[in-house]
């Protein structure tokens, strides 16, 4: 998976892009654990910081030449390991960051790549 430089105003997604690249380098069976670890590392951050991380991830996803389905599927697998309320909060934060932090055209593009942005997780039977 290759990526190009983030050149969005206000985007500081280098750490998020590094995360995606590191996860891509893991064996497939370890990617969900890597997502869980990354999301757990954000637990104790103030809400504004957690939102910033979510927006950085959105920009990082958009910067990829192609999105590996293992990365997206593993994100959903990682969410299943959290208590339901926490999983919902993570998804809502990701959705809110993408919807309110990106240009609408970028949001439209991203929501087709990331299934958790498309519809509530319960509606898809994922949690």
DSSP file (Angstrom, degrees, kcal/mol; ACC not computed):
  #  RESIDUE AA STRUCTURE BP1 BP2  ACC     N-H-->O    O-->H-N    N-H-->O    O-->H-N    TCO  KAPPA ALPHA  PHI   PSI    X-CA   Y-CA   Z-CA
    1    1 A X              0   0    0      0, 0.0     2,-0.3     0, 0.0    66,-0.0   0.000 360.0 360.0 360.0 126.0    0.0    0.0    0.0
    2    2 A X        -     0   0    0     64,-0.0    63,-2.3     0, 0.0    64,-0.5  -0.758 360.0-168.4-108.5 159.4    1.5    3.3   -1.0
    3    3 A X  B     -A   64   0A   0     -2,-0.3     2,-0.3    61,-0.2    61,-0.2  -0.944  11.7-136.0-140.9 162.3    0.4    6.7    0.2
    4    4 A X        -     0   0    0     59,-1.5     2,-0.0    -2,-0.3     3,-0.0  -0.732  42.3 -73.2-116.3 170.4    1.1   10.3   -0.8
    5    5 A X        -     0   0    0     -2,-0.3     2,-0.5     1,-0.1    -1,-0.1  -0.318  44.7-120.1 -64.9 136.5    1.9   13.4    1.4
    6    6 A X        +     0   0    0      1,-0.1    -1,-0.1    -3,-0.0     8,-0.1  -0.668  38.4 167.9 -74.4 123.9   -1.0   14.9    3.3
    7    7 A X        +     0   0    0     -2,-0.5     2,-0.3     2,-0.1    -1,-0.1  -0.071  26.0 129.9-130.2  35.3   -1.4   18.4    2.1
    8    8 A X    >   -     0   0    0      1,-0.1     3,-1.8     3,-0.0     2,-0.1  -0.693  68.3-100.8 -88.1 141.2   -4.7   19.3    3.6
    9    9 A X  T 3  S+     0   0    0     -2,-0.3     3,-0.1     1,-0.3    -1,-0.1  -0.408 106.7   4.5 -59.9 130.1   -5.0   22.6    5.5
   10   10 A X  T 3  S+     0   0    0      1,-0.2     2,-0.5    -2,-0.1    -1,-0.3   0.403  94.7 136.4  78.7  -4.5   -4.9   21.8    9.2
   11   11 A X    <   +     0   0    0     -3,-1.8    -1,-0.2     1,-0.1     3,-0.1  -0.643  23.9 171.5 -82.1 128.1   -4.3   18.1    8.7
   12   12 A X    >   +     0   0    0     -2,-0.5     3,-0.7    40,-0.2     4,-0.3  -0.237  26.9 138.9-123.0  43.0   -1.6   16.7   11.0
   13   13 A X  T 3>  +     0   0    0      1,-0.2     4,-3.3     2,-0.1     5,-0.3   0.209  27.8 109.8 -80.6  15.9   -2.2   13.1   10.1
   14   14 A X  H 3> S+     0   0    0      1,-0.2     4,-2.5     2,-0.2    -1,-0.2   0.905  83.2  46.5 -59.8 -40.4    1.4   11.9    9.9
   15   15 A X  H <> S+     0   0    0     -3,-0.7     4,-2.1     2,-0.2    -1,-0.2   0.891 114.6  47.9 -68.2 -36.8    1.0    9.9   13.1
   16   16 A X  H  > S+     0   0    0     -4,-0.3     4,-2.4     2,-0.2    -2,-0.2   0.901 112.3  48.7 -67.6 -40.6   -2.3    8.4   11.8
   17   17 A X  H  X S+     0   0    0     -4,-3.3     4,-2.4     2,-0.2    -2,-0.2   0.897 110.3  51.7 -65.2 -39.5   -0.7    7.7    8.4
   18   18 A X  H  X S+     0   0    0     -4,-2.5     4,-2.8    -5,-0.3    -2,-0.2   0.901 108.3  52.7 -61.8 -40.5    2.2    6.0   10.2
   19   19 A X  H  X S+     0   0    0     -4,-2.1     4,-2.9     2,-0.2     5,-0.2   0.949 109.2  48.1 -59.5 -49.7   -0.3    3.9   12.2
   20   20 A X  H  X S+     0   0    0     -4,-2.4     4,-2.2     1,-0.2    -2,-0.2   0.910 113.3  48.1 -59.4 -41.8   -2.0    2.8    9.0
   21   21 A X  H  X S+     0   0    0     -4,-2.4     4,-1.2     2,-0.2    -1,-0.2   0.907 112.2  48.6 -66.0 -40.8    1.4    1.9    7.4
   22   22 A X  H  X S+     0   0    0     -4,-2.8     4,-0.6     1,-0.2     3,-0.3   0.918 111.9  49.3 -64.4 -42.6    2.5    0.0   10.6
   23   23 A X  H >< S+     0   0    0     -4,-2.9     3,-1.1     1,-0.2    -1,-0.2   0.893 106.8  56.0 -63.0 -38.7   -0.8   -1.9   10.7
   24   24 A X  H 3< S+     0   0    0     -4,-2.2    -1,-0.2     1,-0.3    -2,-0.2   0.825 104.5  54.3 -61.5 -31.4   -0.4   -2.8    7.0
   25   25 A X  H 3< S+     0   0    0     -4,-1.2    -1,-0.3    -3,-0.3    -2,-0.2   0.623  91.6  93.6 -80.0 -13.1    3.0   -4.3    7.8
   26   26 A X  S << S-     0   0    0     -3,-1.1     5,-0.1    -4,-0.6     2,-0.1  -0.390  92.2 -92.7 -75.5 155.3    1.6   -6.6   10.5
   27   27 A X    >>  -     0   0    0      1,-0.1     3,-2.6    -2,-0.1     4,-0.6  -0.428  43.5-110.3 -59.5 145.9    0.5  -10.2    9.8
   28   28 A X  G >4 S+     0   0    0      1,-0.3     3,-1.0     2,-0.2     4,-0.5   0.835 117.5  58.5 -50.3 -38.9   -3.2  -10.2    9.0
   29   29 A X  G 34 S+     0   0    0      1,-0.2    -1,-0.3     2,-0.1     4,-0.2   0.601 106.9  48.8 -70.9  -9.9   -4.1  -11.9   12.2
   30   30 A X  G <> S+     0   0    0     -3,-2.6     4,-1.9     2,-0.1    -1,-0.2   0.500  85.2  87.1-104.9  -7.6   -2.4   -9.1   14.3
   31   31 A X  H <X S+     0   0    0     -3,-1.0     4,-2.3    -4,-0.6     5,-0.2   0.904  87.1  50.9 -66.1 -42.9   -4.0   -6.1   12.6
   32   32 A X  H  > S+     0   0    0     -4,-0.5     4,-2.6     1,-0.2    -1,-0.2   0.897 109.8  51.5 -61.9 -39.0   -7.2   -6.0   14.8
   33   33 A X  H  > S+     0   0    0     -4,-0.2     4,-2.4     1,-0.2    -1,-0.2   0.889 108.5  51.9 -64.2 -37.7   -5.0   -6.2   17.9
   34   34 A X  H  X S+     0   0    0     -4,-1.9     4,-2.2     2,-0.2    -2,-0.2   0.900 110.2  48.3 -63.9 -41.2   -3.0   -3.2   16.6
   35   35 A X  H  X S+     0   0    0     -4,-2.3     4,-2.8     2,-0.2     5,-0.2   0.936 111.0  50.8 -62.3 -45.8   -6.2   -1.2   16.1
   36   36 A X  H  X S+     0   0    0     -4,-2.6     4,-2.8     1,-0.2     5,-0.2   0.926 110.4  49.3 -59.4 -44.7   -7.4   -2.1   19.6
   37   37 A X  H  X S+     0   0    0     -4,-2.4     4,-2.0     2,-0.2    -1,-0.2   0.923 111.7  48.7 -60.2 -44.8   -4.1   -1.0   21.1
   38   38 A X  H  X S+     0   0    0     -4,-2.2     4,-0.5     1,-0.2    -2,-0.2   0.919 113.9  45.8 -62.6 -43.8   -4.2    2.3   19.1
   39   39 A X  H >< S+     0   0    0     -4,-2.8     3,-0.9     1,-0.2     4,-0.4   0.876 111.0  52.9 -68.7 -37.0   -7.8    3.0   20.2
   40   40 A X  H >< S+     0   0    0     -4,-2.8     3,-1.3     1,-0.2     4,-0.4   0.858 100.7  61.8 -64.8 -34.8   -7.0    2.1   23.8
   41   41 A X  H 3< S+     0   0    0     -4,-2.0    -1,-0.2     1,-0.3     3,-0.2   0.724 103.0  51.6 -63.7 -19.9   -4.1    4.5   23.8
   42   42 A X  T X< S+     0   0    0     -3,-0.9     3,-1.7    -4,-0.5    -1,-0.3   0.579  83.1  93.6 -90.8 -11.3   -6.6    7.3   23.2
   43   43 A X  T <  S+     0   0    0     -3,-1.3    -1,-0.2    -4,-0.4    -2,-0.1   0.857  88.2  41.8 -51.8 -44.8   -9.0    6.4   26.1
   44   44 A X  T 3  S+     0   0    0     -4,-0.4    -1,-0.3    -3,-0.2     2,-0.1   0.424  92.0 106.6 -89.6   2.0   -7.5    8.7   28.6
   45   45 A X  S <  S-     0   0    0     -3,-1.7     5,-0.0     1,-0.1    -3,-0.0  -0.448  82.5 -95.5 -76.6 152.7   -7.0   11.7   26.3
   46   46 A X    >>  -     0   0    0      1,-0.1     4,-2.1    -2,-0.1     3,-0.8  -0.326  39.9-107.7 -60.9 153.2   -9.3   14.7   26.6
   47   47 A X  H 3> S+     0   0    0      1,-0.3     4,-2.5     2,-0.2     5,-0.2   0.860 119.3  57.1 -53.8 -40.3  -12.2   14.5   24.2
   48   48 A X  H 3> S+     0   0    0      1,-0.2     4,-1.9     2,-0.2    -1,-0.3   0.883 108.3  47.4 -61.7 -36.7  -10.8   17.3   22.0
   49   49 A X  H <> S+     0   0    0     -3,-0.8     4,-2.4     2,-0.2    -1,-0.2   0.897 110.1  51.7 -70.1 -40.4   -7.6   15.2   21.5
   50   50 A X  H  X S+     0   0    0     -4,-2.1     4,-2.0     1,-0.2    -2,-0.2   0.895 110.8  49.1 -62.8 -38.7   -9.6   12.0   20.7
   51   51 A X  H  X S+     0   0    0     -4,-2.5     4,-2.4    -5,-0.2    -1,-0.2   0.895 108.9  52.7 -65.9 -39.4  -11.5   14.0   18.1
   52   52 A X  H  X S+     0   0    0     -4,-1.9     4,-2.6    -5,-0.2    -2,-0.2   0.918 108.7  49.9 -62.5 -42.4   -8.3   15.3   16.6
   53   53 A X  H  X S+     0   0    0     -4,-2.4     4,-2.4     1,-0.2    -1,-0.2   0.908 109.7  51.5 -61.7 -41.5   -7.0   11.7   16.3
   54   54 A X  H  X S+     0   0    0     -4,-2.0     4,-2.0     2,-0.2    -2,-0.2   0.910 111.1  47.3 -62.6 -41.9  -10.2   10.7   14.6
   55   55 A X  H  X S+     0   0    0     -4,-2.4     4,-2.4     2,-0.2     5,-0.2   0.905 109.7  53.1 -66.9 -40.2   -9.8   13.5   12.1
   56   56 A X  H  X S+     0   0    0     -4,-2.6     4,-2.5     1,-0.2    -2,-0.2   0.907 108.5  50.9 -59.2 -41.0   -6.2   12.7   11.5
   57   57 A X  H  X S+     0   0    0     -4,-2.4     4,-3.0     2,-0.2    -1,-0.2   0.908 107.3  53.7 -63.0 -40.5   -7.2    9.1   10.7
   58   58 A X  H  X S+     0   0    0     -4,-2.0     4,-2.1     1,-0.2    -2,-0.2   0.939 111.6  44.5 -59.6 -47.1   -9.8   10.4    8.3
   59   59 A X  H  X S+     0   0    0     -4,-2.4     4,-1.4     1,-0.2    -1,-0.2   0.883 112.6  52.7 -64.0 -37.8   -7.2   12.4    6.4
   60   60 A X  H  X S+     0   0    0     -4,-2.5     4,-0.7    -5,-0.2     3,-0.3   0.928 107.9  50.2 -65.1 -44.0   -4.8    9.4    6.6
   61   61 A X  H >< S+     0   0    0     -4,-3.0     3,-1.1     1,-0.2    -1,-0.2   0.927 110.8  50.6 -57.4 -44.1   -7.4    7.1    5.0
   62   62 A X  H 3< S+     0   0    0     -4,-2.1    -1,-0.2     1,-0.2    -2,-0.2   0.787 104.1  59.0 -65.7 -26.5   -8.0    9.6    2.3
   63   63 A X  H 3< S+     0   0    0     -4,-1.4   -59,-1.5    -3,-0.3    -1,-0.2   0.655  83.1 102.0 -79.2 -14.0   -4.3    9.8    1.5
   64   64 A X  B << S-A    3   0A   0     -3,-1.1   -61,-0.2    -4,-0.7     3,-0.2  -0.447  71.1-139.1 -72.1 141.0   -3.9    6.1    0.8
   65   65 A X  S    S+     0   0    0    -63,-2.3     2,-0.3     1,-0.3    -1,-0.1   0.886  91.0   0.7 -64.5 -38.0   -3.8    5.2   -2.9
   66   66 A X  S    S-     0   0    0    -64,-0.5     2,-0.6    -3,-0.0    -1,-0.3  -0.988  75.9-123.0-149.2 148.4   -6.0    2.2   -2.0
   67   67 A X        -     0   0    0     -2,-0.3     2,-0.4    -3,-0.2    -6,-0.0  -0.813  23.8-134.3 -96.6 124.0   -7.6    1.0    1.2
   68   68 A X    >>  -     0   0    0     -2,-0.6     4,-1.4     1,-0.1     3,-1.0  -0.629   7.1-142.8 -75.9 123.9   -6.8   -2.5    2.2
   69   69 A X  H 3> S+     0   0    0     -2,-0.4     4,-2.8     1,-0.3     5,-0.2   0.756 100.2  63.9 -61.3 -22.5  -10.0   -4.3    3.2
   70   70 A X  H 3> S+     0   0    0      2,-0.2     4,-2.3     1,-0.2    -1,-0.3   0.893 101.3  50.9 -66.5 -37.8   -8.0   -6.1    5.9
   71   71 A X  H <> S+     0   0    0     -3,-1.0     4,-1.5     2,-0.2    -2,-0.2   0.923 115.1  41.2 -64.4 -43.9   -7.4   -2.7    7.6
   72   72 A X  H  X S+     0   0    0     -4,-1.4     4,-1.8     2,-0.2    -2,-0.2   0.928 116.5  48.1 -72.1 -44.0  -11.1   -1.8    7.5
   73   73 A X  H  X S+     0   0    0     -4,-2.8     4,-2.1     1,-0.2    -2,-0.2   0.885 111.4  51.2 -62.4 -38.2  -12.3   -5.3    8.5
   74   74 A X  H  X S+     0   0    0     -4,-2.3     4,-2.6    -5,-0.2    -1,-0.2   0.829 104.1  57.4 -70.2 -31.8   -9.8   -5.4   11.4
   75   75 A X  H  X S+     0   0    0     -4,-1.5     4,-2.1     2,-0.2    -1,-0.2   0.940 109.1  46.3 -60.7 -45.6  -11.0   -2.0   12.6
   76   76 A X  H  X S+     0   0    0     -4,-1.8     4,-1.5     1,-0.2    -2,-0.2   0.892 111.1  52.1 -64.4 -39.3  -14.4   -3.5   12.9
   77   77 A X  H  < S+     0   0    0     -4,-2.1     4,-0.5     1,-0.2    -1,-0.2   0.911 108.6  51.1 -62.0 -41.7  -13.0   -6.6   14.6
   78   78 A X  H >< S+     0   0    0     -4,-2.6     3,-1.5     1,-0.2     4,-0.3   0.902 105.5  55.9 -62.5 -40.5  -11.2   -4.4   17.1
   79   79 A X  H >< S+     0   0    0     -4,-2.1     3,-1.6     1,-0.3    -1,-0.2   0.858  98.3  62.5 -60.1 -34.7  -14.4   -2.5   17.9
   80   80 A X  T 3< S+     0   0    0     -4,-1.5    -1,-0.3     1,-0.3    -2,-0.2   0.675  95.3  61.3 -66.2 -15.9  -16.1   -5.8   18.8
   81   81 A X  T <  S+     0   0    0     -3,-1.5    -1,-0.3    -4,-0.5     2,-0.2   0.574  92.4  80.9 -87.0  -9.4  -13.7   -6.2   21.6
   82   82 A X  S <  S-     0   0    0     -3,-1.6     5,-0.0    -4,-0.3   -46,-0.0  -0.598  97.6 -89.9 -91.7 155.2  -14.8   -3.0   23.4
   83   83 A X     >  -     0   0    0     -2,-0.2     4,-2.6     1,-0.1     3,-0.4  -0.350  46.9-108.8 -56.4 148.5  -17.9   -2.7   25.6
   84   84 A X  H  > S+     0   0    0      1,-0.3     4,-2.4     2,-0.2     5,-0.2   0.850 117.1  51.3 -54.9 -41.6  -20.8   -1.7   23.4
   85   85 A X  H  > S+     0   0    0      1,-0.2     4,-2.0     2,-0.2    -1,-0.3   0.895 112.1  46.7 -65.3 -39.1  -21.1    1.8   24.7
   86   86 A X  H  > S+     0   0    0     -3,-0.4     4,-2.3     2,-0.2    -2,-0.2   0.902 110.6  52.1 -70.2 -40.0  -17.4    2.5   24.1
   87   87 A X  H  X S+     0   0    0     -4,-2.6     4,-2.4     1,-0.2    -2,-0.2   0.917 110.5  48.9 -60.8 -42.7  -17.5    1.0   20.6
   88   88 A X  H  X S+     0   0    0     -4,-2.4     4,-2.8    -5,-0.2     5,-0.2   0.904 109.7  51.7 -63.1 -41.3  -20.5    3.3   19.8
   89   89 A X  H  X S+     0   0    0     -4,-2.0     4,-2.1     2,-0.2    -1,-0.2   0.896 109.8  49.6 -63.8 -39.6  -18.6    6.3   21.1
   90   90 A X  H  X S+     0   0    0     -4,-2.3     4,-2.4     2,-0.2    -2,-0.2   0.943 113.0  46.2 -63.4 -47.8  -15.6    5.4   19.0
   91   91 A X  H  X S+     0   0    0     -4,-2.4     4,-2.9     1,-0.2     5,-0.2   0.916 112.4  50.0 -63.3 -43.4  -17.7    5.1   15.8
   92   92 A X  H  X S+     0   0    0     -4,-2.8     4,-2.9     1,-0.2    -1,-0.2   0.885 110.7  50.1 -63.7 -37.4  -19.6    8.3   16.5
   93   93 A X  H  X S+     0   0    0     -4,-2.1     4,-2.5    -5,-0.2    -1,-0.2   0.914 112.2  47.2 -66.1 -42.2  -16.3   10.1   17.1
   94   94 A X  H  X S+     0   0    0     -4,-2.4     4,-2.1     2,-0.2    -2,-0.2   0.923 115.6  45.6 -63.5 -44.1  -15.0    8.8   13.8
   95   95 A X  H  X S+     0   0    0     -4,-2.9     4,-2.9     2,-0.2     5,-0.2   0.922 113.8  48.5 -65.5 -45.0  -18.2    9.7   12.0
   96   96 A X  H  X S+     0   0    0     -4,-2.9     4,-2.7    -5,-0.2     5,-0.4   0.912 111.1  50.3 -62.9 -43.6  -18.4   13.1   13.5
   97   97 A X  H  X S+     0   0    0     -4,-2.5     4,-1.9    -5,-0.2     5,-0.3   0.924 115.2  43.2 -61.6 -44.1  -14.8   13.9   12.7
   98   98 A X  H  X S+     0   0    0     -4,-2.1     4,-1.3    -5,-0.2    -2,-0.2   0.935 117.6  44.5 -68.1 -45.7  -15.2   12.9    9.1
   99   99 A X  H  < S+     0   0    0     -4,-2.9    -2,-0.2     1,-0.2    -1,-0.2   0.892 127.3  27.5 -68.0 -40.5  -18.6   14.6    8.6
  100  100 A X  H  < S+     0   0    0     -4,-2.7    -1,-0.2    -5,-0.2    -2,-0.2   0.610 123.7  46.9-100.0 -13.7  -17.7   17.9   10.3
  101  101 A X  H  < S+     0   0    0     -4,-1.9     2,-0.3    -5,-0.4    -3,-0.2   0.633 102.9  63.6-103.9 -15.5  -13.9   18.0    9.7
  102  102 A X  S  < S-     0   0    0     -4,-1.3     2,-0.1    -5,-0.3   -47,-0.0  -0.692  91.1 -96.2-106.2 158.7  -13.6   17.1    6.0
  103  103 A X     >  -     0   0    0     -2,-0.3     4,-2.6     1,-0.1     3,-0.4  -0.451  44.4-112.2 -62.2 148.1  -14.8   18.8    2.9
  104  104 A X  H  > S+     0   0    0      1,-0.3     4,-2.8     2,-0.2     5,-0.2   0.879 117.9  53.5 -56.4 -40.3  -18.1   17.2    1.9
  105  105 A X  H  > S+     0   0    0      1,-0.2     4,-2.0     2,-0.2    -1,-0.3   0.884 109.9  48.2 -64.0 -36.8  -16.6   15.7   -1.2
  106  106 A X  H  > S+     0   0    0     -3,-0.4     4,-2.7     2,-0.2    -2,-0.2   0.904 110.8  51.1 -68.2 -40.6  -13.9   14.1    0.9
  107  107 A X  H  X S+     0   0    0     -4,-2.6     4,-2.9     2,-0.2    -2,-0.2   0.934 109.1  51.0 -60.4 -45.2  -16.5   12.8    3.4
  108  108 A X  H  X S+     0   0    0     -4,-2.8     4,-0.8     1,-0.2    -1,-0.2   0.915 112.5  46.4 -59.0 -43.1  -18.5   11.3    0.5
  109  109 A X  H >X S+     0   0    0     -4,-2.0     3,-0.6    -5,-0.2     4,-0.5   0.922 114.5  47.5 -64.1 -43.7  -15.4    9.5   -0.8
  110  110 A X  H >X S+     0   0    0     -4,-2.7     4,-2.2     1,-0.2     3,-1.4   0.878 103.0  60.2 -68.8 -38.7  -14.4    8.3    2.6
  111  111 A X  H 3< S+     0   0    0     -4,-2.9    -1,-0.2     1,-0.3     7,-0.2   0.748 102.5  54.2 -65.6 -20.3  -17.9    7.0    3.6
  112  112 A X  H << S+     0   0    0     -4,-0.8    -1,-0.3    -3,-0.6    -2,-0.2   0.677 112.8  43.8 -81.9 -17.6  -17.7    4.6    0.7
  113  113 A X  H << S+     0   0    0     -3,-1.4     2,-0.6    -4,-0.5    -2,-0.2   0.772 111.7  52.5 -93.2 -31.0  -14.4    3.3    1.9
  114  114 A X    >X  -     0   0    0     -4,-2.2     3,-2.0     1,-0.1     4,-0.5  -0.904  66.4-160.1-115.3 106.9  -15.1    2.9    5.6
  115  115 A X  H >> S+     0   0    0     -2,-0.6     4,-0.9     1,-0.3     3,-0.9   0.761  87.1  65.2 -60.3 -27.1  -18.3    0.9    6.4
  116  116 A X  H 34 S+     0   0    0      1,-0.2    -1,-0.3     2,-0.2     5,-0.1   0.656  98.2  55.5 -72.8 -12.9  -18.7    2.3    9.9
  117  117 A X  H <4 S+     0   0    0     -3,-2.0    -1,-0.2    -6,-0.2    -2,-0.2   0.675  99.9  63.1 -85.6 -18.0  -19.3    5.8    8.4
  118  118 A X  H << S-     0   0    0     -3,-0.9     2,-0.3    -4,-0.5    -2,-0.2   0.931 113.4  -9.5 -77.0 -49.1  -22.2    4.6    6.3
  119  119 A X  S  < S-     0   0    0     -4,-0.9    -1,-0.2     2,-0.0     5,-0.1  -0.964  85.3 -72.4-149.3 159.0  -24.8    3.4    8.8
  120  120 A X     >  -     0   0    0     -2,-0.3     4,-0.9     1,-0.1     3,-0.4  -0.278  44.8-124.5 -54.4 142.8  -25.3    2.7   12.4
  121  121 A X  T  4>S+     0   0    0      1,-0.2     5,-2.3     2,-0.2     6,-0.6   0.842 108.9  56.6 -63.1 -35.5  -23.4   -0.5   13.4
  122  122 A X  T >45S+     0   0    0      1,-0.2     3,-1.1     2,-0.2    -1,-0.2   0.879 101.4  57.7 -64.8 -35.4  -26.5   -2.1   14.8
  123  123 A X  T 345S+     0   0    0     -3,-0.4    -1,-0.2     1,-0.3    -2,-0.2   0.795 109.9  44.3 -64.9 -27.5  -28.3   -1.7   11.5
  124  124 A X  T 3<5S-     0   0    0     -4,-0.9    -1,-0.3    -3,-0.5    -2,-0.2   0.464 112.9-120.6 -94.5  -2.1  -25.6   -3.7    9.8
  125  125 A X  T < 5S+     0   0    0     -3,-1.1    -3,-0.2    -4,-0.5    -2,-0.1   0.754  76.3 125.5  71.5  24.8  -25.6   -6.3   12.6
  126  126 A X      <       0   0    0     -5,-2.3    -4,-0.2     1,-0.1    -5,-0.1   0.702 360.0 360.0 -92.1 -19.8  -21.9   -5.6   13.4
  127  127 A X              0   0    0     -6,-0.6    -5,-0.2   -39,-0.0    -1,-0.1   0.300 360.0 360.0-138.5 360.0  -22.3   -4.9   17.1
